[in-house]
Amino acid sequence: MKDTSPEMEDCFNDMMMQKSGEERLKMGFSMFDTSRRQVIASIKMNNPEADDKAVRKELFDRFYGQDFSSEESGKILAGI
């Protein structure tokens, strides 16, 4: 689904390109941090008894679970 007009998309892209690489990188870090905090809140809401280790495992699974085979994920989760 795309609900942004081409003119607005061009305007947005122009604004982004006016920012320095450092500014764009900082924006990316900020967006990742925000999404990470939202996922952690969701994990804790669904499982209030989850300890830090359980939260880290679920966080890994939600962010990166699709990037690894079941065997690889199992090894990574065992190390958390």
mmCIF file as gemmi writes it, N, C-alpha and C atoms, coordinates in Angstrom:
data_model
loop_
_atom_site.group_PDB
_atom_site.id
_atom_site.type_symbol
_atom_site.label_atom_id
_atom_site.label_alt_id
_atom_site.label_comp_id
_atom_site.label_asym_id
_atom_site.label_entity_id
_atom_site.label_seq_id
_atom_site.pdbx_PDB_ins_code
_atom_site.Cartn_x
_atom_site.Cartn_y
_atom_site.Cartn_z
_atom_site.occupancy
_atom_site.B_iso_or_equiv
_atom_site.pdbx_formal_charge
_atom_site.auth_seq_id
_atom_site.auth_asym_id
_atom_site.pdbx_PDB_model_num
ATOM 1 N N . MET Axp A 1 ? 0.841 -1.169 0 1 0 ? 1 A 1
ATOM 2 C CA . MET Axp A 1 ? 0 0 0 1 0 ? 1 A 1
ATOM 3 C C . MET Axp A 1 ? 0.89 1.237 0 1 0 ? 1 A 1
ATOM 4 N N . LYS Axp A 2 ? 0.526 2.157 -0.833 1 0 ? 2 A 1
ATOM 5 C CA . LYS Axp A 2 ? 1.29 3.398 -0.91 1 0 ? 2 A 1
ATOM 6 C C . LYS Axp A 2 ? 0.294 4.547 -0.941 1 0 ? 2 A 1
ATOM 7 N N . ASP Axp A 3 ? 0.267 5.331 0.141 1 0 ? 3 A 1
ATOM 8 C CA . ASP Axp A 3 ? -0.7 6.418 0.221 1 0 ? 3 A 1
ATOM 9 C C . ASP Axp A 3 ? -0.042 7.795 0.2 1 0 ? 3 A 1
ATOM 10 N N . THR Axp A 4 ? 1.209 7.844 -0.218 1 0 ? 4 A 1
ATOM 11 C CA . THR Axp A 4 ? 1.943 9.107 -0.283 1 0 ? 4 A 1
ATOM 12 C C . THR Axp A 4 ? 2.022 9.559 -1.735 1 0 ? 4 A 1
ATOM 13 N N . SER Axp A 5 ? 1.654 10.813 -1.957 1 0 ? 5 A 1
ATOM 14 C CA . SER Axp A 5 ? 1.712 11.333 -3.329 1 0 ? 5 A 1
ATOM 15 C C . SER Axp A 5 ? 3.17 11.435 -3.767 1 0 ? 5 A 1
ATOM 16 N N . PRO Axp A 6 ? 3.422 11.322 -5.058 1 0 ? 6 A 1
ATOM 17 C CA . PRO Axp A 6 ? 4.8 11.444 -5.549 1 0 ? 6 A 1
ATOM 18 C C . PRO Axp A 6 ? 5.438 12.784 -5.171 1 0 ? 6 A 1
ATOM 19 N N . GLU Axp A 7 ? 4.636 13.848 -5.161 1 0 ? 7 A 1
ATOM 20 C CA . GLU Axp A 7 ? 5.172 15.173 -4.798 1 0 ? 7 A 1
ATOM 21 C C . GLU Axp A 7 ? 5.644 15.186 -3.348 1 0 ? 7 A 1
ATOM 22 N N . MET Axp A 8 ? 4.837 14.613 -2.45 1 0 ? 8 A 1
ATOM 23 C CA . MET Axp A 8 ? 5.22 14.577 -1.037 1 0 ? 8 A 1
ATOM 24 C C . MET Axp A 8 ? 6.423 13.668 -0.816 1 0 ? 8 A 1
ATOM 25 N N . GLU Axp A 9 ? 6.461 12.566 -1.524 1 0 ? 9 A 1
ATOM 26 C CA . GLU Axp A 9 ? 7.602 11.662 -1.409 1 0 ? 9 A 1
ATOM 27 C C . GLU Axp A 9 ? 8.88 12.357 -1.86 1 0 ? 9 A 1
ATOM 28 N N . ASP Axp A 10 ? 8.812 13.104 -2.96 1 0 ? 10 A 1
ATOM 29 C CA . ASP Axp A 10 ? 9.975 13.868 -3.433 1 0 ? 10 A 1
ATOM 30 C C . ASP Axp A 10 ? 10.388 14.918 -2.408 1 0 ? 10 A 1
ATOM 31 N N . CYS Axp A 11 ? 9.405 15.598 -1.821 1 0 ? 11 A 1
ATOM 32 C CA . CYS Axp A 11 ? 9.688 16.621 -0.807 1 0 ? 11 A 1
ATOM 33 C C . CYS Axp A 11 ? 10.393 15.992 0.396 1 0 ? 11 A 1
ATOM 34 N N . PHE Axp A 12 ? 9.867 14.851 0.856 1 0 ? 12 A 1
ATOM 35 C CA . PHE Axp A 12 ? 10.474 14.146 1.988 1 0 ? 12 A 1
ATOM 36 C C . PHE Axp A 12 ? 11.903 13.725 1.656 1 0 ? 12 A 1
ATOM 37 N N . ASN Axp A 13 ? 12.096 13.135 0.481 1 0 ? 13 A 1
ATOM 38 C CA . ASN Axp A 13 ? 13.437 12.7 0.087 1 0 ? 13 A 1
ATOM 39 C C . ASN Axp A 13 ? 14.402 13.872 0.012 1 0 ? 13 A 1
ATOM 40 N N . ASP Axp A 14 ? 13.936 15.004 -0.503 1 0 ? 14 A 1
ATOM 41 C CA . ASP Axp A 14 ? 14.782 16.201 -0.554 1 0 ? 14 A 1
ATOM 42 C C . ASP Axp A 14 ? 15.184 16.638 0.858 1 0 ? 14 A 1
ATOM 43 N N . MET Axp A 15 ? 14.222 16.631 1.787 1 0 ? 15 A 1
ATOM 44 C CA . MET Axp A 15 ? 14.517 17.024 3.167 1 0 ? 15 A 1
ATOM 45 C C . MET Axp A 15 ? 15.537 16.069 3.794 1 0 ? 15 A 1
ATOM 46 N N . MET Axp A 16 ? 15.378 14.782 3.544 1 0 ? 16 A 1
ATOM 47 C CA . MET Axp A 16 ? 16.316 13.805 4.106 1 0 ? 16 A 1
ATOM 48 C C . MET Axp A 16 ? 17.722 13.989 3.54 1 0 ? 16 A 1
ATOM 49 N N . MET Axp A 17 ? 17.802 14.269 2.254 1 0 ? 17 A 1
ATOM 50 C CA . MET Axp A 17 ? 19.111 14.416 1.627 1 0 ? 17 A 1
ATOM 51 C C . MET Axp A 17 ? 19.803 15.711 2.044 1 0 ? 17 A 1
ATOM 52 N N . GLN Axp A 18 ? 19.053 16.668 2.588 1 0 ? 18 A 1
ATOM 53 C CA . GLN Axp A 18 ? 19.668 17.899 3.093 1 0 ? 18 A 1
ATOM 54 C C . GLN Axp A 18 ? 20.358 17.658 4.434 1 0 ? 18 A 1
ATOM 55 N N . LYS Axp A 19 ? 20.012 16.573 5.097 1 0 ? 19 A 1
ATOM 56 C CA . LYS Axp A 19 ? 20.644 16.239 6.369 1 0 ? 19 A 1
ATOM 57 C C . LYS Axp A 19 ? 22.001 15.592 6.093 1 0 ? 19 A 1
ATOM 58 N N . SER Axp A 20 ? 22.89 15.741 7.047 1 0 ? 20 A 1
ATOM 59 C CA . SER Axp A 20 ? 24.203 15.111 6.894 1 0 ? 20 A 1
ATOM 60 C C . SER Axp A 20 ? 24.063 13.604 7.122 1 0 ? 20 A 1
ATOM 61 N N . GLY Axp A 21 ? 25.068 12.877 6.709 1 0 ? 21 A 1
ATOM 62 C CA . GLY Axp A 21 ? 25.074 11.436 6.955 1 0 ? 21 A 1
ATOM 63 C C . GLY Axp A 21 ? 24.983 11.127 8.441 1 0 ? 21 A 1
ATOM 64 N N . GLU Axp A 22 ? 25.658 11.941 9.254 1 0 ? 22 A 1
ATOM 65 C CA . GLU Axp A 22 ? 25.619 11.749 10.7 1 0 ? 22 A 1
ATOM 66 C C . GLU Axp A 22 ? 24.207 11.952 11.243 1 0 ? 22 A 1
ATOM 67 N N . GLU Axp A 23 ? 23.517 12.982 10.747 1 0 ? 23 A 1
ATOM 68 C CA . GLU Axp A 23 ? 22.143 13.232 11.201 1 0 ? 23 A 1
ATOM 69 C C . GLU Axp A 23 ? 21.224 12.076 10.82 1 0 ? 23 A 1
ATOM 70 N N . ARG Axp A 24 ? 21.368 11.573 9.602 1 0 ? 24 A 1
ATOM 71 C CA . ARG Axp A 24 ? 20.518 10.454 9.16 1 0 ? 24 A 1
ATOM 72 C C . ARG Axp A 24 ? 20.822 9.194 9.966 1 0 ? 24 A 1
ATOM 73 N N . LEU Axp A 25 ? 22.099 8.977 10.269 1 0 ? 25 A 1
ATOM 74 C CA . LEU Axp A 25 ? 22.479 7.828 11.076 1 0 ? 25 A 1
ATOM 75 C C . LEU Axp A 25 ? 21.884 7.933 12.483 1 0 ? 25 A 1
ATOM 76 N N . LYS Axp A 26 ? 21.972 9.12 13.082 1 0 ? 26 A 1
ATOM 77 C CA . LYS Axp A 26 ? 21.391 9.337 14.41 1 0 ? 26 A 1
ATOM 78 C C . LYS Axp A 26 ? 19.882 9.105 14.39 1 0 ? 26 A 1
ATOM 79 N N . MET Axp A 27 ? 19.216 9.526 13.321 1 0 ? 27 A 1
ATOM 80 C CA . MET Axp A 27 ? 17.78 9.287 13.201 1 0 ? 27 A 1
ATOM 81 C C . MET Axp A 27 ? 17.493 7.78 13.17 1 0 ? 27 A 1
ATOM 82 N N . GLY Axp A 28 ? 18.306 7.044 12.434 1 0 ? 28 A 1
ATOM 83 C CA . GLY Axp A 28 ? 18.136 5.594 12.365 1 0 ? 28 A 1
ATOM 84 C C . GLY Axp A 28 ? 18.322 4.945 13.726 1 0 ? 28 A 1
ATOM 85 N N . PHE Axp A 29 ? 19.353 5.361 14.46 1 0 ? 29 A 1
ATOM 86 C CA . PHE Axp A 29 ? 19.582 4.816 15.799 1 0 ? 29 A 1
ATOM 87 C C . PHE Axp A 29 ? 18.406 5.124 16.714 1 0 ? 29 A 1
ATOM 88 N N . SER Axp A 30 ? 17.916 6.343 16.623 1 0 ? 30 A 1
ATOM 89 C CA . SER Axp A 30 ? 16.78 6.745 17.459 1 0 ? 30 A 1
ATOM 90 C C . SER Axp A 30 ? 15.533 5.913 17.14 1 0 ? 30 A 1
ATOM 91 N N . MET Axp A 31 ? 15.273 5.683 15.857 1 0 ? 31 A 1
ATOM 92 C CA . MET Axp A 31 ? 14.111 4.88 15.47 1 0 ? 31 A 1
ATOM 93 C C . MET Axp A 31 ? 14.26 3.441 15.951 1 0 ? 31 A 1
ATOM 94 N N . PHE Axp A 32 ? 15.48 2.881 15.837 1 0 ? 32 A 1
ATOM 95 C CA . PHE Axp A 32 ? 15.709 1.519 16.307 1 0 ? 32 A 1
ATOM 96 C C . PHE Axp A 32 ? 15.501 1.448 17.812 1 0 ? 32 A 1
ATOM 97 N N . ASP Axp A 33 ? 16.034 2.416 18.558 1 0 ? 33 A 1
ATOM 98 C CA . ASP Axp A 33 ? 15.895 2.429 20.007 1 0 ? 33 A 1
ATOM 99 C C . ASP Axp A 33 ? 14.423 2.509 20.41 1 0 ? 33 A 1
ATOM 100 N N . THR Axp A 34 ? 13.666 3.345 19.716 1 0 ? 34 A 1
ATOM 101 C CA . THR Axp A 34 ? 12.239 3.47 20.007 1 0 ? 34 A 1
ATOM 102 C C . THR Axp A 34 ? 11.513 2.156 19.744 1 0 ? 34 A 1
ATOM 103 N N . SER Axp A 35 ? 11.793 1.527 18.623 1 0 ? 35 A 1
ATOM 104 C CA . SER Axp A 35 ? 11.117 0.257 18.317 1 0 ? 35 A 1
ATOM 105 C C . SER Axp A 35 ? 11.535 -0.824 19.308 1 0 ? 35 A 1
ATOM 106 N N . ARG Axp A 36 ? 12.775 -0.822 19.719 1 0 ? 36 A 1
ATOM 107 C CA . ARG Axp A 36 ? 13.246 -1.805 20.699 1 0 ? 36 A 1
ATOM 108 C C . ARG Axp A 36 ? 12.508 -1.63 22.022 1 0 ? 36 A 1
ATOM 109 N N . ARG Axp A 37 ? 12.355 -0.385 22.469 1 0 ? 37 A 1
ATOM 110 C CA . ARG Axp A 37 ? 11.633 -0.133 23.716 1 0 ? 37 A 1
ATOM 111 C C . ARG Axp A 37 ? 10.169 -0.557 23.612 1 0 ? 37 A 1
ATOM 112 N N . GLN Axp A 38 ? 9.564 -0.341 22.449 1 0 ? 38 A 1
ATOM 113 C CA . GLN Axp A 38 ? 8.172 -0.755 22.263 1 0 ? 38 A 1
ATOM 114 C C . GLN Axp A 38 ? 8.043 -2.28 22.301 1 0 ? 38 A 1
ATOM 115 N N . VAL Axp A 39 ? 8.973 -2.983 21.682 1 0 ? 39 A 1
ATOM 116 C CA . VAL Axp A 39 ? 8.928 -4.45 21.686 1 0 ? 39 A 1
ATOM 117 C C . VAL Axp A 39 ? 9.143 -4.973 23.1 1 0 ? 39 A 1
ATOM 118 N N . ILE Axp A 40 ? 10.071 -4.41 23.836 1 0 ? 40 A 1
ATOM 119 C CA . ILE Axp A 40 ? 10.301 -4.834 25.217 1 0 ? 40 A 1
ATOM 120 C C . ILE Axp A 40 ? 9.044 -4.613 26.057 1 0 ? 40 A 1
ATOM 121 N N . ALA Axp A 41 ? 8.393 -3.471 25.879 1 0 ? 41 A 1
ATOM 122 C CA . ALA Axp A 41 ? 7.15 -3.204 26.617 1 0 ? 41 A 1
ATOM 123 C C . ALA Axp A 41 ? 6.092 -4.237 26.272 1 0 ? 41 A 1
ATOM 124 N N . SER Axp A 42 ? 6 -4.605 25.016 1 0 ? 42 A 1
ATOM 125 C CA . SER Axp A 42 ? 5.034 -5.614 24.579 1 0 ? 42 A 1
ATOM 126 C C . SER Axp A 42 ? 5.344 -6.974 25.201 1 0 ? 42 A 1
ATOM 127 N N . ILE Axp A 43 ? 6.612 -7.338 25.228 1 0 ? 43 A 1
ATOM 128 C CA . ILE Axp A 43 ? 7.022 -8.618 25.821 1 0 ? 43 A 1
ATOM 129 C C . ILE Axp A 43 ? 6.632 -8.649 27.292 1 0 ? 43 A 1
ATOM 130 N N . LYS Axp A 44 ? 6.939 -7.571 28.006 1 0 ? 44 A 1
ATOM 131 C CA . LYS Axp A 44 ? 6.638 -7.519 29.44 1 0 ? 44 A 1
ATOM 132 C C . LYS Axp A 44 ? 5.138 -7.473 29.701 1 0 ? 44 A 1
ATOM 133 N N . MET Axp A 45 ? 4.391 -6.842 28.81 1 0 ? 45 A 1
ATOM 134 C CA . MET Axp A 45 ? 2.95 -6.799 28.97 1 0 ? 45 A 1
ATOM 135 C C . MET Axp A 45 ? 2.34 -8.192 28.797 1 0 ? 45 A 1
ATOM 136 N N . ASN Axp A 46 ? 2.858 -8.949 27.826 1 0 ? 46 A 1
ATOM 137 C CA . ASN Axp A 46 ? 2.346 -10.293 27.564 1 0 ? 46 A 1
ATOM 138 C C . ASN Axp A 46 ? 2.866 -11.325 28.558 1 0 ? 46 A 1
ATOM 139 N N . ASN Axp A 47 ? 3.988 -11.034 29.198 1 0 ? 47 A 1
ATOM 140 C CA . ASN Axp A 47 ? 4.582 -11.961 30.152 1 0 ? 47 A 1
ATOM 141 C C . ASN Axp A 47 ? 5.216 -11.163 31.29 1 0 ? 47 A 1
ATOM 142 N N . PRO Axp A 48 ? 4.39 -10.687 32.231 1 0 ? 48 A 1
ATOM 143 C CA . PRO Axp A 48 ? 4.913 -9.826 33.302 1 0 ? 48 A 1
ATOM 144 C C . PRO Axp A 48 ? 5.997 -10.477 34.165 1 0 ? 48 A 1
ATOM 145 N N . GLU Axp A 49 ? 6.032 -11.803 34.21 1 0 ? 49 A 1
ATOM 146 C CA . GLU Axp A 49 ? 7.027 -12.49 35.034 1 0 ? 49 A 1
ATOM 147 C C . GLU Axp A 49 ? 8.359 -12.696 34.307 1 0 ? 49 A 1
ATOM 148 N N . ALA Axp A 50 ? 8.457 -12.276 33.072 1 0 ? 50 A 1
ATOM 149 C CA . ALA Axp A 50 ? 9.678 -12.501 32.286 1 0 ? 50 A 1
ATOM 150 C C . ALA Axp A 50 ? 10.864 -11.79 32.929 1 0 ? 50 A 1
ATOM 151 N N . ASP Axp A 51 ? 11.939 -12.548 33.122 1 0 ? 51 A 1
ATOM 152 C CA . ASP Axp A 51 ? 13.17 -11.938 33.629 1 0 ? 51 A 1
ATOM 153 C C . ASP Axp A 51 ? 13.956 -11.356 32.445 1 0 ? 51 A 1
ATOM 154 N N . ASP Axp A 52 ? 15.082 -10.727 32.746 1 0 ? 52 A 1
ATOM 155 C CA . ASP Axp A 52 ? 15.869 -10.075 31.694 1 0 ? 52 A 1
ATOM 156 C C . ASP Axp A 52 ? 16.3 -11.053 30.604 1 0 ? 52 A 1
ATOM 157 N N . LYS Axp A 53 ? 16.659 -12.263 31.007 1 0 ? 53 A 1
ATOM 158 C CA . LYS Axp A 53 ? 17.101 -13.274 30.047 1 0 ? 53 A 1
ATOM 159 C C . LYS Axp A 53 ? 15.963 -13.646 29.099 1 0 ? 53 A 1
ATOM 160 N N . ALA Axp A 54 ? 14.777 -13.838 29.631 1 0 ? 54 A 1
ATOM 161 C CA . ALA Axp A 54 ? 13.621 -14.187 28.805 1 0 ? 54 A 1
ATOM 162 C C . ALA Axp A 54 ? 13.269 -13.04 27.856 1 0 ? 54 A 1
ATOM 163 N N . VAL Axp A 55 ? 13.396 -11.82 28.337 1 0 ? 55 A 1
ATOM 164 C CA . VAL Axp A 55 ? 13.116 -10.65 27.49 1 0 ? 55 A 1
ATOM 165 C C . VAL Axp A 55 ? 14.131 -10.593 26.354 1 0 ? 55 A 1
ATOM 166 N N . ARG Axp A 56 ? 15.415 -10.802 26.655 1 0 ? 56 A 1
ATOM 167 C CA . ARG Axp A 56 ? 16.449 -10.768 25.615 1 0 ? 56 A 1
ATOM 168 C C . ARG Axp A 56 ? 16.216 -11.847 24.57 1 0 ? 56 A 1
ATOM 169 N N . LYS Axp A 57 ? 15.809 -13.032 25.009 1 0 ? 57 A 1
ATOM 170 C CA . LYS Axp A 57 ? 15.549 -14.12 24.062 1 0 ? 57 A 1
ATOM 171 C C . LYS Axp A 57 ? 14.372 -13.778 23.151 1 0 ? 57 A 1
ATOM 172 N N . GLU Axp A 58 ? 13.294 -13.277 23.733 1 0 ? 58 A 1
ATOM 173 C CA . GLU Axp A 58 ? 12.124 -12.921 22.929 1 0 ? 58 A 1
ATOM 174 C C . GLU Axp A 58 ? 12.449 -11.751 22 1 0 ? 58 A 1
ATOM 175 N N . LEU Axp A 59 ? 13.233 -10.815 22.482 1 0 ? 59 A 1
ATOM 176 C CA . LEU Axp A 59 ? 13.644 -9.677 21.664 1 0 ? 59 A 1
ATOM 177 C C . LEU Axp A 59 ? 14.449 -10.165 20.463 1 0 ? 59 A 1
ATOM 178 N N . PHE Axp A 60 ? 15.391 -11.07 20.705 1 0 ? 60 A 1
ATOM 179 C CA . PHE Axp A 60 ? 16.155 -11.645 19.594 1 0 ? 60 A 1
ATOM 180 C C . PHE Axp A 60 ? 15.219 -12.312 18.596 1 0 ? 60 A 1
ATOM 181 N N . ASP Axp A 61 ? 14.301 -13.113 19.096 1 0 ? 61 A 1
ATOM 182 C CA . ASP Axp A 61 ? 13.402 -13.85 18.217 1 0 ? 61 A 1
ATOM 183 C C . ASP Axp A 61 ? 12.554 -12.905 17.366 1 0 ? 61 A 1
ATOM 184 N N . ARG Axp A 62 ? 12.05 -11.843 17.982 1 0 ? 62 A 1
ATOM 185 C CA . ARG Axp A 62 ? 11.208 -10.91 17.223 1 0 ? 62 A 1
ATOM 186 C C . ARG Axp A 62 ? 11.996 -10.101 16.196 1 0 ? 62 A 1
ATOM 187 N N . PHE Axp A 63 ? 13.205 -9.706 16.556 1 0 ? 63 A 1
ATOM 188 C CA . PHE Axp A 63 ? 13.984 -8.878 15.637 1 0 ? 63 A 1
ATOM 189 C C . PHE Axp A 63 ? 14.742 -9.696 14.586 1 0 ? 63 A 1
ATOM 190 N N . TYR Axp A 64 ? 15.269 -10.836 14.99 1 0 ? 64 A 1
ATOM 191 C CA . TYR Axp A 64 ? 16.189 -11.56 14.112 1 0 ? 64 A 1
ATOM 192 C C . TYR Axp A 64 ? 15.808 -13.006 13.849 1 0 ? 64 A 1
ATOM 193 N N . GLY Axp A 65 ? 14.709 -13.483 14.435 1 0 ? 65 A 1
ATOM 194 C CA . GLY Axp A 65 ? 14.327 -14.88 14.32 1 0 ? 65 A 1
ATOM 195 C C . GLY Axp A 65 ? 14.199 -15.38 12.892 1 0 ? 65 A 1
ATOM 196 N N . GLN Axp A 66 ? 13.756 -14.53 11.986 1 0 ? 66 A 1
ATOM 197 C CA . GLN Axp A 66 ? 13.576 -14.929 10.593 1 0 ? 66 A 1
ATOM 198 C C . GLN Axp A 66 ? 14.891 -14.926 9.802 1 0 ? 66 A 1
ATOM 199 N N . ASP Axp A 67 ? 15.938 -14.387 10.391 1 0 ? 67 A 1
ATOM 200 C CA . ASP Axp A 67 ? 17.213 -14.262 9.684 1 0 ? 67 A 1
ATOM 201 C C . ASP Axp A 67 ? 18.103 -15.493 9.819 1 0 ? 67 A 1
ATOM 202 N N . PHE Axp A 68 ? 17.722 -16.416 10.698 1 0 ? 68 A 1
ATOM 203 C CA . PHE Axp A 68 ? 18.547 -17.579 10.977 1 0 ? 68 A 1
ATOM 204 C C . PHE Axp A 68 ? 17.729 -18.855 10.848 1 0 ? 68 A 1
ATOM 205 N N . SER Axp A 69 ? 18.422 -19.946 10.587 1 0 ? 69 A 1
ATOM 206 C CA . SER Axp A 69 ? 17.751 -21.245 10.575 1 0 ? 69 A 1
ATOM 207 C C . SER Axp A 69 ? 17.37 -21.597 12.017 1 0 ? 69 A 1
ATOM 208 N N . SER Axp A 70 ? 16.523 -22.59 12.168 1 0 ? 70 A 1
ATOM 209 C CA . SER Axp A 70 ? 16.129 -23.03 13.516 1 0 ? 70 A 1
ATOM 210 C C . SER Axp A 70 ? 17.35 -23.466 14.316 1 0 ? 70 A 1
ATOM 211 N N . GLU Axp A 71 ? 18.259 -24.158 13.66 1 0 ? 71 A 1
ATOM 212 C CA . GLU Axp A 71 ? 19.475 -24.622 14.341 1 0 ? 71 A 1
ATOM 213 C C . GLU Axp A 71 ? 20.331 -23.441 14.8 1 0 ? 71 A 1
ATOM 214 N N . GLU Axp A 72 ? 20.523 -22.466 13.905 1 0 ? 72 A 1
ATOM 215 C CA . GLU Axp A 72 ? 21.323 -21.289 14.271 1 0 ? 72 A 1
ATOM 216 C C . GLU Axp A 72 ? 20.662 -20.502 15.392 1 0 ? 72 A 1
ATOM 217 N N . SER Axp A 73 ? 19.353 -20.302 15.279 1 0 ? 73 A 1
ATOM 218 C CA . SER Axp A 73 ? 18.629 -19.573 16.328 1 0 ? 73 A 1
ATOM 219 C C . SER Axp A 73 ? 18.758 -20.277 17.672 1 0 ? 73 A 1
ATOM 220 N N . GLY Axp A 74 ? 18.649 -21.6 17.645 1 0 ? 74 A 1
ATOM 221 C CA . GLY Axp A 74 ? 18.776 -22.366 18.884 1 0 ? 74 A 1
ATOM 222 C C . GLY Axp A 74 ? 20.128 -22.168 19.538 1 0 ? 74 A 1
ATOM 223 N N . LYS Axp A 75 ? 21.184 -22.15 18.732 1 0 ? 75 A 1
ATOM 224 C CA . LYS Axp A 75 ? 22.531 -21.934 19.266 1 0 ? 75 A 1
ATOM 225 C C . LYS Axp A 75 ? 22.662 -20.535 19.864 1 0 ? 75 A 1
ATOM 226 N N . ILE Axp A 76 ? 22.129 -19.559 19.159 1 0 ? 76 A 1
ATOM 227 C CA . ILE Axp A 76 ? 22.21 -18.166 19.636 1 0 ? 76 A 1
ATOM 228 C C . ILE Axp A 76 ? 21.42 -18.009 20.922 1 0 ? 76 A 1
ATOM 229 N N . LEU Axp A 77 ? 20.195 -18.547 20.934 1 0 ? 77 A 1
ATOM 230 C CA . LEU Axp A 77 ? 19.353 -18.434 22.126 1 0 ? 77 A 1
ATOM 231 C C . LEU Axp A 77 ? 19.97 -19.158 23.312 1 0 ? 77 A 1
ATOM 232 N N . ALA Axp A 78 ? 20.665 -20.253 23.064 1 0 ? 78 A 1
ATOM 233 C CA . ALA Axp A 78 ? 21.331 -20.977 24.15 1 0 ? 78 A 1
ATOM 234 C C . ALA Axp A 78 ? 22.441 -20.141 24.769 1 0 ? 78 A 1
ATOM 235 N N . GLY Axp A 79 ? 23.004 -19.243 23.983 1 0 ? 79 A 1
ATOM 236 C CA . GLY Axp A 79 ? 24.085 -18.392 24.485 1 0 ? 79 A 1
ATOM 237 C C . GLY Axp A 79 ? 23.625 -17.129 25.176 1 0 ? 79 A 1
ATOM 238 N N . ILE Axp A 80 ? 22.333 -16.885 25.109 1 0 ? 80 A 1
ATOM 239 C CA . ILE Axp A 80 ? 21.822 -15.648 25.739 1 0 ? 80 A 1
ATOM 240 C C . ILE Axp A 80 ? 21.604 -15.868 27.224 1 0 ? 80 A 1
